[in-house]
Amino acid sequence: MEMFKTLNTESPKGASAQQPKSVEKVKCLIIGSGPAGFTAAIYASRANLNPVMYEGLQPGGQLTTTTEVENFPGYPKGVTGPEMMEDLKEQAIRFGTDVRWGLATAVEFGGESHKVTIDGINVIEADTIIIATGAEAQYLGLPDEKKYAGSGVSACATCDGFFYRGKDVAVVGGGDTACEEAIYLAGLCRKVYLIVRRDQLRASKVMQDRVFRAANIEILWKHQTKGLTGQGVVEGVVLMKNSGEAGEEEVNVPIDGFFLAIGHVPNSGIFKPQIETDEVGYIKTIGSSSLTNIPGVFACGDVMDPDYKQAVTAAGSGCKAAIDAERYLSEKH
């Protein structure tokens, strides 16, 4: 799955020598698209906040690289990721959202309003800001990951595991996420190979025990992924066992699906150190709300969600962010 990069901390080439062309004032600025951003836009528009949205480098977010979505309510026959995001975008525009292409390159939070520089040139001064910049799944960096994207390679077992019922799959990783993904897939698939680079798991003891108890999970210790094979779709994984050690050998394992579970990186870098985040970079919100430590700045979607990372939960948090923003403005006036 392609990375979702909404923000770029570097100004476009030559932009540093330019002065801001204008300062535009808005009630609500939404940074980033995707299920969270577009849902926030729908609710903010209906609350007469006249939101302006900047979509970022990948309009629609990670779902635009997903071939089939079958677990989002309202699509009984399933829908492609790009089609679903176009539906959400159309709905947001219908209610009055001003959707624009552009990158947030600098932010200045504080006071009665907040400033965001777009493409290193134009400044938006907003009463409220909703951050919906998402997170990126980490990949191994192999060319085959892109070659088979949407054709056997996935970074979300909960999203795509259903398509591999009764088949053989592999999960890469040794932490809690990898173990959780392997256990989930074990309930659907005939065989799950857990590819672990070391000779032990990094996961918590309880997660390790669950993996060890699963009869159809086989752990491939001290294996590293070299590549994938298949005619159009993934049909096998090429592994290097005991890489750099005695007994090193190449191993070919037939599989139908290849799942990466080596972590995510939230797209929050540009907001630090003004916005509080956890040690990984997920934006911290107050209680069950979308409020951040900065009044008037709200966060929703995968950029603040280290646990679920689902389109439907992202959409729900986008709803909360818009409602929180409307309440914030109402209390100010």
LUMMI-132773 format. One record per residue (C-alpha): residue number from 1; residue in three letters; x, y, z. Coordinates in nm, 4 decimals. Layout:
(NUM; "ala"; (X; Y; Z))
...
***
This chain:
(1; "met"; (0.0000; 0.0000; 0.0000))
(2; "glu"; (0.1348; 0.3395; -0.0935))
(3; "met"; (0.2332; 0.5773; 0.1828))
(4; "phe"; (0.0039; 0.8679; 0.2700))
(5; "lys"; (0.2181; 1.1796; 0.2932))
(6; "thr"; (0.0190; 1.4954; 0.3468))
(7; "leu"; (0.2889; 1.7110; 0.4904))
(8; "asn"; (0.6314; 1.8121; 0.3714))
(9; "thr"; (0.8490; 2.0106; 0.6088))
(10; "glu"; (1.0651; 2.1384; 0.3239))
(11; "ser"; (0.9452; 2.4294; 0.1128))
(12; "pro"; (0.9128; 2.3790; -0.2609))
(13; "lys"; (1.2252; 2.4630; -0.4595))
(14; "gly"; (1.2744; 2.8359; -0.4758))
(15; "ala"; (0.9892; 2.9095; -0.2342))
(16; "ser"; (1.2203; 3.0223; 0.0472))
(17; "ala"; (1.3016; 3.3398; -0.1405))
(18; "gln"; (0.9364; 3.4302; -0.1813))
(19; "gln"; (0.7236; 3.6222; 0.0619))
(20; "pro"; (0.3729; 3.4987; 0.1458))
(21; "lys"; (0.1366; 3.6187; -0.1248))
(22; "ser"; (-0.1658; 3.6477; 0.0974))
(23; "val"; (-0.3232; 3.5753; 0.4321))
(24; "glu"; (-0.6629; 3.4119; 0.4024))
(25; "lys"; (-0.8896; 3.3905; 0.7073))
(26; "val"; (-1.1200; 3.0923; 0.7546))
(27; "lys"; (-1.3309; 2.9443; 1.0333))
(28; "cys"; (-1.2151; 2.5872; 0.9893))
(29; "leu"; (-0.9116; 2.4448; 0.8112))
(30; "ile"; (-0.8830; 2.0703; 0.7539))
(31; "ile"; (-0.5346; 1.9397; 0.6800))
(32; "gly"; (-0.5409; 1.6061; 0.5017))
(33; "ser"; (-0.8073; 1.4002; 0.3317))
(34; "gly"; (-0.9151; 1.0403; 0.3730))
(35; "pro"; (-1.2158; 0.9057; 0.5656))
(36; "ala"; (-1.1368; 1.1194; 0.8720))
(37; "gly"; (-1.0793; 1.4420; 0.6819))
(38; "phe"; (-1.3779; 1.4106; 0.4506))
(39; "thr"; (-1.6140; 1.3100; 0.7311))
(40; "ala"; (-1.4939; 1.6089; 0.9324))
(41; "ala"; (-1.5572; 1.8235; 0.6257))
(42; "ile"; (-1.9119; 1.6919; 0.5847))
(43; "tyr"; (-2.0017; 1.7655; 0.9459))
(44; "ala"; (-1.8203; 2.0999; 0.9535))
(45; "ser"; (-1.9961; 2.2116; 0.6351))
(46; "arg"; (-2.3370; 2.1198; 0.7734))
(47; "ala"; (-2.2519; 2.3218; 1.0869))
(48; "asn"; (-2.1861; 2.6300; 0.8691))
(49; "leu"; (-1.8134; 2.6356; 0.9473))
(50; "asn"; (-1.7344; 2.6801; 0.5761))
(51; "pro"; (-1.4336; 2.4472; 0.5951))
(52; "val"; (-1.1338; 2.4681; 0.3652))
(53; "met"; (-0.9537; 2.1379; 0.3073))
(54; "tyr"; (-0.6048; 2.0793; 0.1712))
(55; "glu"; (-0.5869; 1.7221; 0.0439))
(56; "gly"; (-0.2101; 1.6680; 0.0467))
(57; "leu"; (0.0159; 1.4595; -0.1759))
(58; "gln"; (-0.2215; 1.1631; -0.1836))
(59; "pro"; (-0.5789; 1.2920; -0.2065))
(60; "gly"; (-0.8080; 1.0431; -0.0389))
(61; "gly"; (-0.5307; 0.8913; 0.1704))
(62; "gln"; (-0.4212; 0.5277; 0.1864))
(63; "leu"; (-0.7583; 0.3933; 0.0729))
(64; "thr"; (-0.6960; 0.5249; -0.2780))
(65; "thr"; (-0.4453; 0.2412; -0.3208))
(66; "thr"; (-0.6860; -0.0257; -0.1914))
(67; "thr"; (-0.8487; -0.2319; -0.4639))
(68; "glu"; (-1.1519; -0.3548; -0.2721))
(69; "val"; (-1.3206; -0.2333; 0.0468))
(70; "glu"; (-1.5856; -0.4666; 0.1859))
(71; "asn"; (-1.6015; -0.3669; 0.5534))
(72; "phe"; (-1.7227; -0.0071; 0.5291))
(73; "pro"; (-2.0943; 0.0290; 0.6116))
(74; "gly"; (-2.3228; 0.1267; 0.3272))
(75; "tyr"; (-2.1494; -0.0690; 0.0502))
(76; "pro"; (-2.3141; -0.4151; 0.0595))
(77; "lys"; (-2.1443; -0.5232; -0.2632))
(78; "gly"; (-1.8092; -0.3722; -0.1738))
(79; "val"; (-1.6380; -0.0757; -0.3353))
(80; "thr"; (-1.2921; 0.0145; -0.4554))
(81; "gly"; (-1.0935; 0.2473; -0.2313))
(82; "pro"; (-1.0683; 0.5279; -0.4914))
(83; "glu"; (-1.4419; 0.5094; -0.5640))
(84; "met"; (-1.5312; 0.5316; -0.1963))
(85; "met"; (-1.3054; 0.8318; -0.1444))
(86; "glu"; (-1.4582; 1.0049; -0.4471))
(87; "asp"; (-1.8027; 0.9465; -0.2934))
(88; "leu"; (-1.6908; 1.1021; 0.0356))
(89; "lys"; (-1.5285; 1.3932; -0.1456))
(90; "glu"; (-1.8402; 1.4553; -0.3549))
(91; "gln"; (-2.0522; 1.4561; -0.0403))
(92; "ala"; (-1.8204; 1.7035; 0.1326))
(93; "ile"; (-1.8236; 1.9352; -0.1695))
(94; "arg"; (-2.2014; 1.9093; -0.1952))
(95; "phe"; (-2.2371; 2.0638; 0.1502))
(96; "gly"; (-1.9905; 2.3415; 0.0738))
(97; "thr"; (-1.6391; 2.2242; 0.1588))
(98; "asp"; (-1.3714; 2.4107; -0.0360))
(99; "val"; (-1.1409; 2.1228; -0.1346))
(100; "arg"; (-0.7975; 2.2250; -0.2575))
(101; "trp"; (-0.4730; 2.0580; -0.3521))
(102; "gly"; (-0.1697; 2.1730; -0.1563))
(103; "leu"; (0.0803; 2.0878; 0.1148))
(104; "ala"; (0.1022; 2.2347; 0.4620))
(105; "thr"; (0.4682; 2.3271; 0.4977))
(106; "ala"; (0.4691; 2.5238; 0.8259))
(107; "val"; (0.2360; 2.5818; 1.1190))
(108; "glu"; (0.2102; 2.8415; 1.3947))
(109; "phe"; (-0.0389; 2.7552; 1.6666))
(110; "gly"; (-0.1545; 2.9787; 1.9503))
(111; "gly"; (-0.3679; 3.2786; 2.0399))
(112; "glu"; (-0.7105; 3.3458; 1.8950))
(113; "ser"; (-0.6223; 3.1949; 1.5579))
(114; "his"; (-0.3699; 2.9600; 1.4047))
(115; "lys"; (-0.1576; 3.0018; 1.0941))
(116; "val"; (-0.0701; 2.7373; 0.8379))
(117; "thr"; (0.1574; 2.8019; 0.5410))
(118; "ile"; (0.0607; 2.6186; 0.2237))
(119; "asp"; (0.3294; 2.5208; -0.0281))
(120; "gly"; (0.5711; 2.7591; 0.1439))
(121; "ile"; (0.3862; 3.0588; 0.0014))
(122; "asn"; (0.0268; 3.1250; 0.1079))
(123; "val"; (-0.0857; 3.1592; 0.4693))
(124; "ile"; (-0.4210; 3.0401; 0.6018))
(125; "glu"; (-0.5305; 3.1946; 0.9327))
(126; "ala"; (-0.7904; 2.9662; 1.0896))
(127; "asp"; (-1.0079; 2.9870; 1.3991))
(128; "thr"; (-1.0007; 2.6059; 1.4175))
(129; "ile"; (-0.7781; 2.3435; 1.2608))
(130; "ile"; (-0.8580; 1.9762; 1.2152))
(131; "ile"; (-0.5533; 1.7568; 1.1605))
(132; "ala"; (-0.6357; 1.4484; 0.9534))
(133; "thr"; (-0.2975; 1.3642; 0.8024))
(134; "gly"; (-0.3031; 0.9898; 0.8629))
(135; "ala"; (-0.0178; 0.7472; 0.9146))
(136; "glu"; (0.2119; 0.5477; 0.6897))
(137; "ala"; (0.2575; 0.1739; 0.7107))
(138; "gln"; (0.6248; 0.0823; 0.7213))
(139; "tyr"; (0.7539; -0.1364; 0.4418))
(140; "leu"; (1.0673; -0.3392; 0.3913))
(141; "gly"; (1.1674; -0.1337; 0.0898))
(142; "leu"; (1.1596; -0.4204; -0.1605))
(143; "pro"; (1.0626; -0.3451; -0.5228))
(144; "asp"; (0.8235; -0.6421; -0.5115))
(145; "glu"; (0.6149; -0.4677; -0.2451))
(146; "lys"; (0.5139; -0.2078; -0.5027))
(147; "lys"; (0.4950; -0.4598; -0.7842))
(148; "tyr"; (0.2339; -0.6667; -0.5996))
(149; "ala"; (0.0576; -0.3837; -0.4167))
(150; "gly"; (-0.3111; -0.4727; -0.4119))
(151; "ser"; (-0.2266; -0.8113; -0.5637))
(152; "gly"; (-0.1182; -1.0017; -0.2585))
(153; "val"; (0.0721; -0.7427; -0.0556))
(154; "ser"; (-0.1085; -0.5729; 0.2336))
(155; "ala"; (-0.0260; -0.3806; 0.5490))
(156; "cys"; (-0.3618; -0.4471; 0.7149))
(157; "ala"; (-0.4838; -0.7970; 0.7982))
(158; "thr"; (-0.8142; -0.6670; 0.9352))
(159; "cys"; (-0.8768; -0.4854; 0.6070))
(160; "asp"; (-0.7734; -0.7552; 0.3613))
(161; "gly"; (-0.7594; -1.0866; 0.5472))
(162; "phe"; (-1.1111; -1.1788; 0.4336))
(163; "phe"; (-0.9843; -1.2214; 0.0764))
(164; "tyr"; (-0.7476; -1.4984; 0.1858))
(165; "arg"; (-0.9925; -1.7320; 0.3556))
(166; "gly"; (-0.8691; -2.0894; 0.3346))
(167; "lys"; (-0.5395; -1.9831; 0.1775))
(168; "asp"; (-0.1764; -1.9660; 0.2907))
(169; "val"; (-0.0306; -1.6314; 0.3931))
(170; "ala"; (0.2795; -1.4850; 0.5537))
(171; "val"; (0.3145; -1.2071; 0.8116))
(172; "val"; (0.6392; -1.0159; 0.8571))
(173; "gly"; (0.7307; -0.8925; 1.2045))
(174; "gly"; (0.7978; -1.0031; 1.5588))
(175; "gly"; (0.6173; -0.7491; 1.7744))
(176; "asp"; (0.2674; -0.7280; 1.9179))
(177; "thr"; (0.1211; -0.6002; 1.5911))
(178; "ala"; (0.2645; -0.8893; 1.3915))
(179; "cys"; (0.1422; -1.1450; 1.6440))
(180; "glu"; (-0.2033; -0.9884; 1.6524))
(181; "glu"; (-0.2218; -0.9904; 1.2721))
(182; "ala"; (-0.1048; -1.3522; 1.2579))
(183; "ile"; (-0.3659; -1.4603; 1.5135))
(184; "tyr"; (-0.6406; -1.2765; 1.3262))
(185; "leu"; (-0.5385; -1.4390; 0.9976))
(186; "ala"; (-0.5122; -1.7810; 1.1627))
(187; "gly"; (-0.8887; -1.7641; 1.2147))
(188; "leu"; (-0.9409; -1.7198; 0.8410))
(189; "cys"; (-0.6530; -1.8853; 0.6608))
(190; "arg"; (-0.5362; -2.2437; 0.6224))
(191; "lys"; (-0.1745; -2.1618; 0.7130))
(192; "val"; (0.0027; -1.8542; 0.8491))
(193; "tyr"; (0.3791; -1.8179; 0.8343))
(194; "leu"; (0.5202; -1.5622; 1.0784))
(195; "ile"; (0.8504; -1.4375; 0.9360))
(196; "val"; (1.0770; -1.3257; 1.2210))
(197; "arg"; (1.4196; -1.1747; 1.1600))
(198; "arg"; (1.5578; -1.2757; 1.4993))
(199; "asp"; (1.5443; -1.5954; 1.7052))
(200; "gln"; (1.2816; -1.4566; 1.9413))
(201; "leu"; (0.9657; -1.2470; 1.9390))
(202; "arg"; (0.9570; -0.8887; 2.0659))
(203; "ala"; (0.5867; -0.9202; 2.1441))
(204; "ser"; (0.4444; -0.9256; 2.4944))
(205; "lys"; (0.4295; -1.2619; 2.6709))
(206; "val"; (0.0525; -1.2903; 2.6354))
(207; "met"; (0.0703; -1.2325; 2.2586))
(208; "gln"; (0.3539; -1.4829; 2.2234))
(209; "asp"; (0.1543; -1.7458; 2.4084))
(210; "arg"; (-0.1419; -1.6955; 2.1765))
(211; "val"; (0.0777; -1.7399; 1.8717))
(212; "phe"; (0.2401; -2.0521; 2.0106))
(213; "arg"; (-0.1029; -2.2018; 2.0820))
(214; "ala"; (-0.2331; -2.1464; 1.7282))
(215; "ala"; (-0.1982; -2.4772; 1.5456))
(216; "asn"; (-0.1870; -2.3227; 1.1983))
(217; "ile"; (0.0776; -2.0560; 1.2713))
(218; "glu"; (0.4337; -2.1561; 1.1873))
(219; "ile"; (0.7139; -1.9252; 1.2969))
(220; "leu"; (1.0069; -1.8993; 1.0585))
(221; "trp"; (1.2878; -1.7945; 1.2929))
(222; "lys"; (1.5864; -1.5993; 1.1620))
(223; "his"; (1.4370; -1.5489; 0.8185))
(224; "gln"; (1.4527; -1.2287; 0.6155))
(225; "thr"; (1.2447; -1.1494; 0.3101))
(226; "lys"; (1.4388; -1.1311; -0.0147))
(227; "gly"; (1.1536; -1.0996; -0.2612))
(228; "leu"; (0.8151; -1.2180; -0.3851))
(229; "thr"; (0.7214; -1.4311; -0.6824))
(230; "gly"; (0.4099; -1.4786; -0.8901))
(231; "gln"; (0.2449; -1.4147; -1.2251))
(232; "gly"; (0.0499; -1.0940; -1.1643))
(233; "val"; (-0.0335; -1.1900; -0.8057))
(234; "val"; (0.1725; -1.3138; -0.5124))
(235; "glu"; (0.2350; -1.6882; -0.5335))
(236; "gly"; (0.5414; -1.7223; -0.3135))
(237; "val"; (0.7964; -1.5502; -0.0927))
(238; "val"; (1.1741; -1.5886; -0.1203))
(239; "leu"; (1.3440; -1.5862; 0.2194))
(240; "met"; (1.7027; -1.5901; 0.3384))
(241; "lys"; (1.7509; -1.8136; 0.6406))
(242; "asn"; (2.0408; -1.7444; 0.8790))
(243; "ser"; (2.1544; -1.4486; 0.6705))
(244; "gly"; (2.5257; -1.3813; 0.7135))
(245; "glu"; (2.5745; -1.6872; 0.9345))
(246; "ala"; (2.6760; -2.0477; 0.8997))
(247; "gly"; (2.4004; -2.2454; 0.7374))
(248; "glu"; (2.2739; -1.9543; 0.5319))
(249; "glu"; (2.0296; -2.0700; 0.2685))
(250; "glu"; (1.7593; -1.9399; 0.0393))
(251; "val"; (1.4092; -2.0670; 0.1110))
(252; "asn"; (1.1023; -2.0489; -0.1140))
(253; "val"; (0.7615; -2.0662; 0.0545))
(254; "pro"; (0.4371; -2.0839; -0.1500))
(255; "ile"; (0.1852; -1.8247; -0.0236))
(256; "asp"; (-0.1141; -1.6334; -0.1536))
(257; "gly"; (-0.0842; -1.3211; 0.0622))
(258; "phe"; (0.2027; -1.1250; 0.2161))
(259; "phe"; (0.1214; -0.9031; 0.5150))
(260; "leu"; (0.3564; -0.6436; 0.6605))
(261; "ala"; (0.3243; -0.5775; 1.0326))
(262; "ile"; (0.6365; -0.3846; 1.1199))
(263; "gly"; (0.4654; -0.0690; 1.2378))
(264; "his"; (0.3202; 0.2629; 1.1257))
(265; "val"; (0.4567; 0.6172; 1.1298))
(266; "pro"; (0.1987; 0.8942; 1.1903))
(267; "asn"; (0.2276; 1.2017; 0.9688))
(268; "ser"; (0.2666; 1.4431; 1.2594))
(269; "gly"; (0.6218; 1.5705; 1.2213))
(270; "ile"; (0.5324; 1.9203; 1.1073))
(271; "phe"; (0.3201; 1.9794; 1.4186))
(272; "lys"; (0.5957; 1.9034; 1.6689))
(273; "pro"; (0.6844; 2.0341; 1.9185))
(274; "gln"; (0.3687; 2.2459; 1.9421))
(275; "ile"; (0.1311; 1.9488; 1.9537))
(276; "glu"; (0.1797; 1.6775; 2.2158))
(277; "thr"; (0.2436; 1.3300; 2.0759))
(278; "asp"; (0.3376; 0.9933; 2.2183))
(279; "glu"; (0.6843; 0.8435; 2.1740))
(280; "val"; (0.5971; 0.7114; 1.8280))
(281; "gly"; (0.4453; 1.0385; 1.7089))
(282; "tyr"; (0.0710; 0.9785; 1.7392))
(283; "ile"; (-0.1033; 1.3005; 1.8413))
(284; "lys"; (-0.2414; 1.2869; 2.1931))
(285; "thr"; (-0.6040; 1.3852; 2.2375))
(286; "ile"; (-0.7862; 1.4642; 2.5591))
(287; "gly"; (-0.9978; 1.1769; 2.6867))
(288; "ser"; (-1.2283; 1.0397; 2.4194))
(289; "ser"; (-1.2448; 1.3755; 2.2383))
(290; "ser"; (-1.0464; 1.5087; 1.9436))
(291; "leu"; (-0.9058; 1.8001; 2.1468))
(292; "thr"; (-0.5289; 1.8428; 2.1478))
(293; "asn"; (-0.3214; 2.0409; 2.3969))
(294; "ile"; (-0.3712; 2.3506; 2.1781))
(295; "pro"; (-0.7181; 2.5114; 2.2068))
(296; "gly"; (-0.8831; 2.5213; 1.8673))
(297; "val"; (-0.6685; 2.2454; 1.7192))
(298; "phe"; (-0.8236; 1.8999; 1.6808))
(299; "ala"; (-0.6927; 1.5655; 1.5539))
(300; "cys"; (-0.8712; 1.2697; 1.3975))
(301; "gly"; (-0.8002; 0.9537; 1.2047))
(302; "asp"; (-0.4835; 0.7480; 1.1949))
(303; "val"; (-0.2590; 1.0372; 1.2983))
(304; "met"; (-0.4019; 1.0024; 1.6515))
(305; "asp"; (-0.5041; 0.6358; 1.6486))
(306; "pro"; (-0.2290; 0.3835; 1.7279))
(307; "asp"; (-0.4750; 0.0983; 1.7785))
(308; "tyr"; (-0.7476; 0.0525; 1.5163))
(309; "lys"; (-0.6430; 0.2156; 1.1859))
(310; "gln"; (-0.9719; 0.1391; 1.0123))
(311; "ala"; (-1.1615; 0.3566; 0.7682))
(312; "val"; (-1.4792; 0.3399; 0.9753))
(313; "thr"; (-1.3072; 0.4396; 1.3017))
(314; "ala"; (-1.1255; 0.7193; 1.1186))
(315; "ala"; (-1.4567; 0.8466; 0.9831))
(316; "gly"; (-1.6090; 0.8385; 1.3323))
(317; "ser"; (-1.3217; 1.0392; 1.4743))
(318; "gly"; (-1.3604; 1.2914; 1.1909))
(319; "cys"; (-1.7214; 1.3406; 1.2970))
(320; "lys"; (-1.6068; 1.4014; 1.6557))
(321; "ala"; (-1.3448; 1.6539; 1.5424))
(322; "ala"; (-1.5992; 1.8618; 1.3496))
(323; "ile"; (-1.8457; 1.8584; 1.6396))
(324; "asp"; (-1.5679; 1.9546; 1.8827))
(325; "ala"; (-1.4623; 2.2392; 1.6526))
(326; "glu"; (-1.8190; 2.3695; 1.6257))
(327; "arg"; (-1.8621; 2.3587; 2.0026))
(328; "tyr"; (-1.5315; 2.5372; 2.0516))
(329; "leu"; (-1.6396; 2.8221; 1.8238))
(330; "ser"; (-1.9838; 2.8424; 1.9842))
(331; "glu"; (-1.8309; 2.8795; 2.3297))
(332; "lys"; (-1.6018; 3.1572; 2.2075))
(333; "his"; (-1.8876; 3.3717; 2.0817))
***
